[in-house]
Amino acid sequence: MSGQHSRKAPHMTCAECQHRLQEYLDGGMSKPESMRVFLHLRDCNGCAEEMARLEQLVSLLEVLPEREPPADFDAKVLAAVPYDSYKAMAGLRQARVPVFLEKESLPAWVRSRSVRLSGASLAAIALAGQFTGILPSWSLMGLVGLAPEVTVALQGLGRRLVVAVKGTEA
């Protein structure tokens, strides 16, 4: 299990191989990934032994007789769950919004009142200059100045929409 092999193809380390053995055994890998594991197992005695142990364990588990759970199994599990704890976690089960709609996903400087106020002031000056004809080239600056305020407003609107939609689905 040295993890080093002489193959020029994309090699797999022993740790990576052993992490993927169950998936390989279950047949849940893509063909290229399965081939990488196969090639590693062919070249690495340590990983091949680990695979053999896993195959032996699976074959032993397959011969065990099936057992039905007791008739009162569900009731016992539900009785073991403390209702008070479930009620106390009600806040965790409330409508969630995607991470990008959480206030904290925007950088603090974008959310800061001073940046938003400065941007709105810049936009107002640019707009006034545009209407009076004094500052015609500043129209782009007005849009840039409004960017933080518009970003925060759109995020808030998106958050309210998602909560409203999830609230009506519940």
C-alpha positions in Angstrom: 0.0 0.0 0.0 2.7 2.4 -1.0 0.3 4.6 -3.0 2.9 4.9 -5.8 2.5 2.9 -9.0 4.4 2.9 -12.3 1.4 3.5 -14.5 1.3 6.6 -16.7 -2.5 6.8 -16.7 -4.1 8.9 -14.0 -3.3 6.8 -11.0 -5.3 6.5 -7.8 -3.8 6.7 -4.3 -4.4 3.9 -1.9 -6.4 6.1 0.3 -8.6 7.2 -2.6 -9.0 3.6 -3.7 -10.0 2.3 -0.3 -12.5 5.2 0.0 -14.2 4.1 -3.2 -14.1 0.3 -2.7 -17.7 0.0 -1.5 -19.0 2.0 -4.5 -16.9 -0.1 -6.8 -18.2 -3.3 -5.3 -21.8 -2.0 -5.6 -21.3 -1.2 -9.3 -22.2 2.4 -8.8 -19.2 4.0 -10.6 -18.8 5.3 -14.1 -16.7 3.1 -16.4 -13.6 5.3 -16.3 -13.7 5.5 -12.5 -14.3 1.8 -12.2 -11.4 1.2 -14.5 -9.1 3.4 -12.4 -10.1 1.3 -9.3 -9.6 -1.9 -11.2 -6.2 -0.9 -12.4 -5.2 0.2 -8.9 -6.4 -3.1 -7.4 -4.5 -5.0 -10.0 -1.3 -3.3 -9.2 -1.6 -2.8 -5.4 -1.6 -5.9 -3.2 -2.7 -4.0 0.0 -5.8 -2.6 -1.6 -6.6 -5.9 -3.4 -6.5 -7.6 0.1 -8.8 -4.9 1.5 -11.1 -5.5 -1.5 -11.1 -9.3 -0.8 -12.0 -8.6 2.9 -14.8 -6.4 1.8 -16.1 -9.0 -0.7 -16.0 -11.7 2.0 -17.9 -9.5 4.5 -20.6 -8.8 1.9 -20.9 -12.4 1.0 -21.3 -13.3 4.7 -24.0 -10.6 5.1 -25.9 -11.9 2.1 -26.4 -15.3 3.7 -27.9 -13.9 6.9 -31.6 -14.6 7.2 -34.0 -11.7 6.8 -35.8 -10.6 9.9 -39.0 -8.6 10.2 -39.1 -5.7 12.6 -41.5 -6.2 15.6 -45.1 -4.9 15.0 -44.7 -2.1 17.5 -41.3 -0.9 16.1 -42.6 2.4 14.6 -44.5 3.2 17.8 -41.5 2.6 19.9 -39.3 4.8 17.8 -41.9 7.6 17.8 -42.3 7.3 21.6 -38.5 7.6 22.0 -38.5 11.0 20.3 -39.2 13.7 22.9 -42.0 15.9 21.6 -40.8 18.9 23.6 -37.4 18.8 21.8 -39.3 18.6 18.5 -41.4 21.6 19.4 -38.3 23.5 20.5 -36.7 23.1 17.1 -39.7 24.7 15.3 -37.5 27.6 14.3 -35.2 25.3 12.4 -38.1 23.9 10.4 -39.3 27.3 9.2 -39.2 28.3 5.5 -35.6 28.5 4.3 -34.2 30.6 1.5 -31.3 29.8 -0.8 -27.9 30.9 0.6 -27.5 33.7 -1.9 -30.6 35.3 -0.6 -29.4 35.4 3.0 -28.4 38.9 4.0 -24.9 37.7 5.1 -24.2 36.4 1.6 -23.6 40.0 0.4 -20.3 41.5 1.5 -20.6 43.8 4.6 -19.4 46.8 2.7 -22.2 46.5 0.2 -24.8 46.3 3.0 -23.3 49.1 4.9 -25.5 52.2 5.3 -22.6 54.6 4.3 -21.9 52.8 1.0 -25.5 52.7 0.1 -26.1 56.3 1.1 -23.0 57.5 -0.8 -24.1 55.5 -3.9 -27.6 57.0 -3.7 -26.1 60.5 -3.4 -23.8 59.9 -6.4 -26.8 58.7 -8.4 -28.8 61.7 -7.4 -26.0 64.1 -8.4 -25.6 62.2 -11.7 -29.4 62.3 -12.4 -29.5 66.0 -11.5 -26.6 66.7 -13.8 -28.2 64.7 -16.6 -31.4 66.6 -16.4 -29.8 70.0 -16.2 -27.3 69.2 -18.9 -24.3 70.0 -16.7 -23.0 66.5 -16.4 -24.1 64.4 -19.4 -21.3 61.9 -19.1 -22.1 61.0 -15.5 -25.2 58.9 -16.3 -23.1 55.7 -16.0 -21.9 56.9 -12.6 -25.5 57.1 -11.5 -26.0 53.5 -12.3 -22.8 52.5 -10.6 -23.9 54.5 -7.5 -27.2 52.8 -7.3 -25.6 49.3 -7.6 -25.3 48.6 -3.8 -28.8 49.8 -3.1 -30.3 47.9 -6.0 -28.4 44.7 -5.0 -29.6 44.9 -1.4 -33.2 45.7 -2.5 -33.3 42.8 -5.1 -31.9 40.4 -2.6 -34.6 41.4 0.0 -37.3 41.1 -2.7 -36.1 37.7 -3.7 -36.0 36.6 0.0 -39.6 37.8 0.5 -40.8 36.1 -2.6 -39.2 32.7 -1.7 -40.6 32.8 1.8 -44.1 33.8 0.4 -44.0 30.9 -2.1 -42.7 28.4 0.5 -45.3 29.6 3.0 -48.2 29.0 0.6 -46.9 25.5 -0.2 -46.7 24.5 3.4 
